[in-house]
Amino acid sequence: MMRYLLFLSFLGLGLLTACGPATSERYDSEGRRIVAVWAHSGQPAERAVLESQVEAFHAHQDEIRIDLTIVPEGDYNAQIQAAAFSGDLPDMLALDGPFLYSYAWQRQIRPLDEFLPEELLADLLPSIIAQGTWNDNLYAVGTFDSGLGIYTRRSLLENVGIRIPENAREPWSLSEFREILTTLSAEHEHRILDLKINYRGEWFTYAFSPMIQSAGGDLIRRPEYDRASGVLDSEASVKAMSEVARWFAEGLVHANVDDQAFIEGQALLSLSGHWDYPRYKEAFGDDLIVLPLPDFGAGPVAAQGSWAWGISSASTAPEEAVNFMKFLLETEQILAMTEANGAVPARSSAIEKSPLYAPGGDLHLFVQQLENTALPRPRTPAYPVITSVFQDAFDRIRDGGDVEAILQRAAAEIDQDLADNRGYPVE
């Protein structure tokens, strides 16, 4: 059976019904139009902010009432797929960014171009627009984006004379990074790289595909999105993943089972995102710095992508849903959410007011990356299969398998999915 169809086969899970179907008009006892909204559970702080934003929206106007349903994160994509299959999507829903193209291709969500004002779109980070765009239409907009980099200690690098990159466009070269690993591993007896291999799932595509792209390869050919063969298994892609395989083979990677390796000083370099900044900052104070990923030879590439809001095609209240979306996209609302989850604010006007992300802030590097070097994960309905296949390939490479053979097999699996689905034609 086709892997993409397997991705859709979650009908055994019970569908959420508390919010009611988006295809029926509903009003509360006060005559307010009810807009059903689904969101993933996320961090407790995120949930609290979203719930407070719903209450603030209700206080702000008296024509719309938001019926918010929080879905456990582990079940979220399965529930959304099942609801899409049965025609029970809510009016508005949060989507994990790189998965939204499947919903757009299935015509489960509608374009937002006609709903959002130009001044708002112009203020959004380019990465937010890039992630939300498929087939030349904007389908989803996030209130925040993500940042990925290498955390370390300034004093550690200065003590051994290692160059500290000053911005996103001047990362370490791959040869520099190799020398750094050699220098640091000679100075310390423990494994020095924390690659978050204690994480699961989407992390591996998010964190390691930028290395492939920085080497000149990719997960699939862009912008055609018509084949992975000759791309995922290209010389450049093999080179990048062979470099990663070498880190494991040479014993440089810490298992980091309890996610404390960097904080406890067992790992000296931590590949991680904005979410780790608070605890790293608490541990190391002003000595903490975050740096861009190395340039693997074809130019720096940064990861990007996070949750975004979309409007169901079946919604009978799209304008009301967009009104709530625009409220969430107000500068102050974005700041409230990003202060809770630490993510990168989606609007330039919010970044200017953010102590962490404004120029001179500890995490301004992430803004530089999102504005200059970020590349969205493949914008294709095939992405669920691409990421699943790549995660399997990464596991085999980490365990010492033949990199070229593994990537050839992965490319063939992706191509088979594309063939099974006739290239996901836009009809």
Long-range contacts (C-beta under 8 A, 24 or more apart in sequence): 2-417, 2-420, 2-421, 3-385, 3-388, 3-389, 3-413, 3-417, 4-381, 4-382, 4-384, 4-385, 4-417, 4-420, 4-421, 7-81, 7-102, 7-384, 7-385, 7-388, 8-81, 8-85, 10-78, 10-79, 10-81, 10-82, 10-85, 11-82, 11-85, 11-86, 13-75, 13-78, 13-79, 13-82, 15-79, 15-82, 15-83, 15-86, 15-88, 16-69, 16-71, 16-79, 16-83, 17-88, 18-67, 18-69, 19-67, 19-68, 19-69, 19-90, 20-67, 21-87, 21-88, 21-314, 22-88, 22-89, 22-90, 22-91, 22-312, 22-314, 22-315, 22-316, 22-317, 23-87, 23-314, 23-315, 23-316, 24-316, 25-316, 25-317, 28-65, 30-62, 30-65, 32-62, 32-63, 32-64, 32-65, 33-63, 33-64, 33-65, 33-317, 33-320, 34-64, 34-65, 34-67, 34-317, 35-64, 35-65, 35-66, 35-67, 35-91, 35-92, 35-317, 35-320, 35-321, 35-324, 36-67, 36-69, 36-90, 36-91, 36-92, 37-66, 37-67, 37-68, 37-69, 37-90, 37-91, 37-92, 37-93, 37-321, 37-324, 38-69, 38-71, 38-79, 38-80, 38-89, 38-90, 38-92, 38-93, 38-94, 39-68, 39-69, 39-70, 39-71, 39-93, 39-94, 40-70, 40-71, 40-72, 40-73, 40-76, 40-94, 40-96, 40-307, 41-70, 41-71, 41-72, 41-73, 41-76, 42-73, 42-307, 42-341, 43-340, 43-341, 45-340, 45-341, 46-337, 46-340, 46-341, 48-340, 49-336, 49-337, 49-340, 49-341, 50-337, 52-336, 53-327, 53-328, 53-333, 53-336, 53-337, 56-327, 56-333, 57-324, 57-327, 60-327, 61-323, 63-320, 64-317, 64-320, 64-323, 64-324, 66-324, 84-108, 87-314, 89-312, 89-314, 89-315, 90-312, 90-315, 91-311, 91-312, 91-315, 91-316, 91-317, 91-318, 91-320, 91-321, 92-309, 92-310, 92-311, 92-312, 92-315, 92-321, 92-324, 92-325, 93-309, 93-310, 93-312, 94-307, 94-308, 94-309, 94-310, 95-140, 95-307, 95-308, 95-309, 95-310, 96-202, 96-306, 96-307, 97-131, 97-132, 97-140, 97-142, 97-305, 97-306, 97-307, 97-308, 97-376, 97-377, 98-131, 98-202, 98-305, 98-376, 98-377, 98-378, 98-379, 98-383, 98-387, 99-383, 99-384, 100-131, 100-132, 100-134, 100-139, 100-140, 100-308, 100-310, 101-134, 101-379, 101-380, 101-381, 101-383, 102-381, 102-383, 102-384, 103-139, 103-310, 104-134, 104-135, 104-137, 104-139, 104-381, 105-134, 105-381, 105-424, 105-426, 106-381, 107-313, 108-312, 108-313, 108-314, 109-139, 109-140, 109-310, 109-311, 109-312, 109-313, 110-139, 110-310, 110-311, 110-312, 110-313, 110-315, 110-318, 111-137, 111-138, 111-139, 112-137, 112-138, 112-139, 112-140, 112-141, 112-310, 112-311, 112-322, 112-325, 113-137, 113-138, 115-311, 115-318, 115-319, 115-322, 116-141, 116-322, 116-326, 120-326, 120-329, 120-347, 123-347, 123-348, 123-349, 124-346, 124-347, 124-348, 125-344, 125-346, 125-347, 125-348, 125-351, 125-367, 125-370, 125-371, 126-370, 126-371, 126-374, 127-304, 127-305, 127-370, 127-371, 127-374, 127-376, 128-308, 128-346, 130-304, 130-374, 130-376, 130-379, 131-304, 131-305, 131-306, 131-308, 131-376, 131-379, 132-308, 133-379, 134-379, 135-426, 139-310, 140-308, 140-309, 140-310, 141-308, 141-309, 141-325, 141-329, 141-346, 142-306, 142-307, 142-308, 142-309, 142-346, 143-309, 143-328, 143-329, 143-333, 143-334, 143-337, 143-338, 143-345, 143-346, 144-306, 144-307, 144-334, 144-337, 144-338, 144-341, 144-343, 144-344, 144-345, 144-346, 145-304, 145-305, 145-306, 145-343, 145-344, 145-346, 145-370, 146-206, 146-273, 146-274, 146-303, 146-304, 146-305, 146-306, 146-343, 146-344, 146-366, 147-273, 147-274, 147-290, 147-302, 147-343, 147-344, 147-363, 147-365, 147-366, 147-367, 147-369, 147-370, 148-206, 148-207, 148-210, 148-271, 148-272, 148-273, 148-293, 148-302, 148-303, 148-366, 148-369, 149-271, 149-272, 149-273, 149-290, 149-291, 149-292, 149-293, 149-365, 149-366, 149-369, 150-269, 150-270, 150-271, 150-290, 150-291, 150-292, 150-293, 151-262, 151-269, 151-270, 151-272, 151-276, 151-277, 151-280, 151-288, 151-289, 151-290, 151-291, 152-268, 152-269, 152-270, 152-288, 152-289, 152-291, 153-268, 153-284, 153-287, 153-288, 153-289, 154-287, 154-288, 154-289, 155-287, 156-184, 156-268, 160-184, 160-187, 164-289, 164-291, 165-291, 165-292, 167-292, 167-365, 167-368, 168-292, 168-300, 168-302, 168-365, 168-368, 168-369, 168-372, 168-373, 169-300, 169-368, 169-372, 169-373, 171-291, 171-292, 171-293, 171-294, 171-295, 171-300, 172-291, 172-294, 172-295, 173-294, 173-295, 174-243, 174-294, 174-295, 174-296, 174-297, 176-294, 177-294, 181-247, 181-252, 184-268, 184-269, 185-250, 185-252, 188-268, 190-254, 190-266, 190-267, 191-251, 191-252, 191-253, 191-254, 191-255, 191-261, 191-266, 191-267, 192-252, 192-254, 192-267, 192-268, 192-269, 193-247, 193-252, 193-253, 193-254, 193-267, 193-268, 193-269, 193-271, 194-253, 194-254, 194-256, 194-261, 194-262, 194-267, 194-269, 194-270, 194-271, 194-272, 195-247, 195-253, 195-256, 195-271, 196-256, 196-259, 196-270, 196-271, 196-272, 197-253, 197-255, 197-256, 197-398, 198-255, 198-256, 198-257, 198-258, 198-259, 201-391, 202-387, 202-391, 204-390, 204-391, 204-394, 205-377, 205-386, 205-387, 205-390, 205-391, 206-303, 206-305, 206-377, 207-271, 207-303, 208-241, 208-244, 208-394, 209-303, 209-377, 209-390, 210-293, 210-301, 210-302, 210-303, 210-375, 211-240, 211-241, 211-243, 211-244, 211-293, 211-294, 211-296, 211-301, 212-236, 212-237, 212-240, 212-241, 212-296, 213-298, 213-301, 213-375, 214-240, 214-293, 214-294, 214-295, 214-296, 214-297, 214-298, 214-299, 214-300, 214-301, 215-239, 215-240, 215-296, 215-297, 215-298, 216-296, 216-297, 216-298, 218-378, 219-377, 219-378, 219-386, 219-390, 219-414, 220-378, 220-380, 220-382, 220-386, 220-414, 222-378, 225-378, 225-379, 225-380, 225-382, 225-424, 226-418, 226-423, 227-411, 227-415, 227-418, 228-386, 228-410, 228-411, 228-412, 228-414, 228-415, 228-418, 229-408, 229-411, 229-412, 229-415, 230-411, 231-411, 232-390, 232-407, 232-410, 232-411, 232-414, 233-404, 233-407, 233-408, 233-410, 233-411, 236-297, 236-298, 237-407, 238-403, 238-404, 238-407, 239-296, 239-297, 240-296, 241-394, 241-397, 241-403, 241-407, 242-403, 243-296, 244-397, 245-397, 245-398, 245-400, 245-403, 248-398, 248-400, 249-400, 273-303, 274-342, 274-343, 274-344, 274-363, 274-366, 275-341, 275-342, 275-343, 277-342, 277-356, 277-362, 277-363, 278-342, 281-362, 288-362, 290-362, 290-363, 290-365, 290-366, 291-365, 292-365, 292-369, 292-373, 299-373, 300-373, 301-373, 301-374, 301-375, 302-369, 302-370, 302-373, 302-374, 302-375, 303-374, 303-375, 304-369, 304-370, 304-374, 304-375, 304-376, 305-376, 305-377, 306-343, 344-370, 380-424, 381-421, 381-424, 382-414, 382-417, 382-418, 382-421, 382-424, 385-413, 385-414, 385-417, 386-414, 389-413, 389-414
